[in-house]
Amino acid sequence: MPLTADSDIKALLEETRTIALVGASDRPDRPSYDVMKKLQDHGYRVIPVNPQITGEHVHGEYVFRELSQIGEPIDIVDIFRRPEAAGEAVDQAIAAGAKAVWMQLGVVNHEAAARAEKAGLMVVMDRCPAIDIPRLGVAPITTD
């Protein structure tokens, strides 16, 4: 079952340091652009993934074509894709060894969620971390 309890979601956000954002956009009018900046401002390392703008930079971070190219541990894969396209991102998250997948508001794919859970990943669906972080009082990430 996807995480729904506030305490579980808060714990996941508090343990997270690196987020890969699938469907990142370089367009300021897109929700993923704003959410990426809010997550960065909270202290997370956010790595954008979007095959259409690979090699460009969004909020100072290099944009990768796919998760397998990142080459460093990923705590959460935040998915800004249509529900029917979320399964591919979930499969990439499993292959990349991510700890969790987070499907954004309006993104519900039960089959993909089941595959992620079977592979040992935590799943959050139909929520936004940029909304949950202040709502749950998640402290900013600080570097020592």
N, C-alpha and C positions, 0 to 999 in steps of 0.2 A: 504494500500500500504506500502511495506517496505520502511524504511528510505533510501533516496538516496542523499538528499541535504547535502553538507559538513557541513553546520551550524547545522543541526539536529544531525548528527553523532558526531560532536565535542561536542555538548551539552550533549549527552548521555554519552560519554566517560568522560567528566568533572564531571558529577554527580555520576559516578560509583566509588565504593570503593571495592566491592567484586565480583569476577568473578568465576563461577564454570566452569571448563574446561572439557567437556564431550569428552572422547576419548583421555585423557591425556596419554602420553607414558613415560616409564622410559628408552627408548632407544634414545641416543643422535642423531641418524641418522633420527629420525622422526620429521616432522615439528612442531607437538604439543609440543615437548620437548623444542625446541628453543623459540617458541612463549610464552609458560608459563614463561620461565625465563625472557624474555623481558618485559612481563607484570609485573612480580614481581619487576624487576629493576626499573620500572616506578612508583612503589609505590602501586600497586594494591595487595590486598589479593587474591590469586588464589588458588582455591580448586580443586584438580584433582579428576575426576570421571572416573573409568574404572573397570568393573567387573573382568577383567582378572588379574589385579594386586592389587585388594582390600587388604588393610592392609599394603601395602608397602608405601614407601615415595618417592615423586618426588620433587626435589628442596626444601626439608625440610618440605613438607606438606603431611599429611596422605591422602592416596587414598581411596575414598569412592566407594562403589559398585553402588549406584544410588543417585540421587539428594535428595530424600526424607530422606536420612540418615544424611544430613548435619546439619540440625537443627538450622540454623541461616539465616538471610535475605540474599538473593542473588540478586544482581543488574542485572548482565548479565549472561546468560548461553551461553558459547562459544562452538559451536558444531563442533568437528572434527570427523564427521562420513560421510559415503557415503550418497548421497542425499536420497536414499530410506530408510535409517535407521534414518534419521534426525527426522522423525515424532515422533518416540518414545521419543527421547530426548526433543522435543518440548512439548509433552504431559506431561512429567515429570516436565518440567519447569513451565507449567501452574499449575500443582498440587502443586508444591513447592512454588508458589507465587512469582516467579521471576518477575522482572520489564521488562526484555527484553530478546530476544533470538538473537544470532549472529551466522549465518551460515557462516562457513569459505569459503575461495576461492574455487570455484568449487562445493560448496554445495548449490543447488537450489532445493527447495521443496515448490512449491506454495500452495499446500493443507495444509501442516503443517504451513506455514506462515499465511494463512487465519485463521486457528484455533487459533493461538497465538494472532492475532490481534483481533479476536472476543472475546477472553478472556481478552483483555485490555493490552496485552504486546506489546511493541515496537519490531520491527523486522528489522534486517539488514541481507542481504543475499549476498553471493558471494563476501565477503570482508574479510580482515584480520585486526584486531585492531593493531597488531604490525607494520603494514604498515601505517594505517591511523593515528595513534598517532603522529609520527614525521611529517607526511605530513600535518596534520591539525594544528600542533603546540600546541598540548595538553600539558599543564604544568604538570610536575611530581606531584604525590600525596604526600603531606607532612602531617605528623602527628603533631598535636599541643601539 
